[in-house]
Amino acid sequence: MVIKMAACKDPVKVRTPSGKEVELVPKKVWQLSPKGRKGVKVGLFQDPETGKYFRAKVPDDYPICG
């Protein structure tokens, strides 16, 4: 059984590894939560300048997508 996730659409303001603050749409968002704790949502982004991928925290109300 294959479950398709919705595509990420809304941009999020994040700081790139080069130090600039830009609005990017994540490639994928998932939840990291230790046992018995609330956890955080993390997004996978691509730096527009270098093309390298990086992870950054996204708001809790952002939907899980990918």
C-alpha positions in Angstrom: 0.0 0.0 0.0 1.4 3.4 -1.0 0.3 6.6 0.7 0.8 9.8 -1.3 1.6 12.9 0.7 0.3 16.3 -0.3 2.9 18.6 -2.0 4.2 21.5 0.1 2.8 24.8 -1.1 3.3 27.6 1.4 6.6 29.4 1.8 8.3 29.6 5.1 10.9 32.2 6.3 14.1 30.4 7.0 17.8 31.2 7.4 20.0 29.5 4.8 23.4 28.0 5.7 25.0 31.1 4.1 23.2 33.3 6.7 20.6 34.9 4.5 16.9 35.0 5.6 14.7 34.0 2.7 11.2 32.6 2.1 11.3 29.1 0.6 8.9 26.3 0.0 10.1 23.1 1.7 10.6 19.9 -0.4 9.4 17.8 2.5 8.1 18.3 6.1 8.1 15.7 8.9 7.6 15.5 12.6 10.5 14.6 15.0 9.1 13.7 18.4 10.9 11.8 21.2 8.8 9.3 23.2 6.2 11.0 25.3 7.1 14.5 24.1 5.5 17.0 21.7 8.3 17.3 19.3 9.0 19.7 16.4 8.4 19.9 12.7 11.4 19.9 10.4 11.5 20.9 6.7 13.9 20.0 3.9 14.9 23.1 1.9 17.2 23.8 -1.1 19.5 26.8 -0.9 18.7 28.9 -4.1 22.3 30.1 -4.3 24.3 26.9 -3.8 21.8 24.3 -4.6 22.6 22.4 -1.4 19.9 20.9 0.8 19.5 21.8 4.4 17.0 21.2 7.2 15.3 23.9 9.3 12.5 24.0 11.8 9.0 25.0 10.5 6.0 26.3 12.4 3.9 23.8 14.3 0.8 24.6 12.3 2.5 23.7 9.0 1.1 20.5 7.5 3.2 17.4 7.1 3.9 17.0 3.4 6.4 15.6 0.9 
